[in-house]
Amino acid sequence: MPGAARAVVERDICPNGPWRMPRPGRDGLLRRRGDGVVRLLHHEDEPVVVHARVCSGAVRLRSQAGSKSAAAWGLERMRFALGLDHDLGAFHRRFVRDPLIGAAIRWRPWLRPRRSPDPFEALAWAICEQLIETTRAFAIQRRLVWRYGRASDCATLRDSPSARAMAGRAPAELQACDLAAGRSLALIKAAREVAAARADLTDHEAAWGRLRRIPGVGSWTLEKLAFHGQGRDDQLPAGDLAY
């Protein structure tokens, strides 16, 4: 990353159980880089670039930012997003012989839920994914990333749009990305709640209660936020046929 002197935080982490490097995301955010993956994040307005690769049985995370605190923050967010501490051992032991899902556990014990390093990203993507086919939802997300996400210095990486960026959009701008009118309005209203700190996504239940007041934000959307963005395994969005 060009520019001022960079702060680097690097750590080798042994995953909690079987693990594989995830594929690049279809929303265009997690990118393949060499033998690993790379993701651009932002700690407030400070860009953070985190690389991950397998190294001698561990996962090496290398986070670069303008300050050490931002680099350390980025490393921890990617540690969460990659599921390195996600312990599925008890679940596997209980269901490994289950007639419905046991075979999947035995064949792919490394499979883990994909998390979002930014809870607002999980919320925004959940709204984009309401009641439409997956391929179309990913296309909408890529358009939002390209138009409203922040780019890296080298312009090869992009972050998801921040709550502040989405809060300032007009519904017609999001509709131009193929997001339906009602969902465009729901996303803008949710972004305004988060950007104004009226919905603090680190305070899970309180934020859910606040966001639930928005037309178009219901149980499934909040469960997607909780499961993918807040690490809440007790909030599975099971009403969707993909689960």
Steps between C-alpha positions, in 0.01 A plus 500: 500500500668823392504817701608564857682244711271207571431321825497122465353245739562134418385189681489124439174346620419130523137450395265340748440174313516411129523810281554604139565837344169632364452581137486865393163654568250543218434853624854592390636583847719203599760458224750230414860614540777247436447197723254680726231766512495874564231738621476878531329631815462839661546583867288814507659682201837324514561232234622161620617221269509147642667204329439139605687189393569153636848468647632181667159382617393841628332795333726802474314830516690812400323831551627837371367844587616850581485430874572191706161517670320490165722214379426301816128568459508378140680181597235418761214575260645265237567239767127512570397508132715196415355302792839411645362478855160360406480174696263256330632194684194445717268544202700252292505240777125528548400486134777306324267196468186698437307357201449844344825690557744239628640421156572869433688527831708192421579609144571865576590536869684824417183675382421805715251784476638803319499811717520868410776703666262798518154446656347774284622317192307192615189713556525671162560173316206337679270774372640450149431126521134522600274284281721492190728244342857487625662591167299821476573590862876466446476718189326771702764478770781532246337812355468655846864418575618651171293818528511572873776287654836657580798393288856421606787731405587271209131477398513119484296441818170640620321498832125468543307828524498647850181583686582868456537458123168318471323745730570780255360327194166564335272199439528550124878454519463157659221408260748572220703212646192275450394507866121509528338826610386373840835342577684812389302703750550237772878497443523879515293517819705222662823676399379824656423323828849347508684813381328712765585239770132451579551133411829386654578169330729398787194505729320218328152479647458876533605552137261230380215668682581834343543363149183291519298823493610561141251373239673226302731393783356188659608189685687338210705814428590543866591132531732539200661800670536306825633179344737641237595835651482454876604136542172392657459129430170508691340720232490274195290650217330164451195639323700532178508193277878528459549387862 
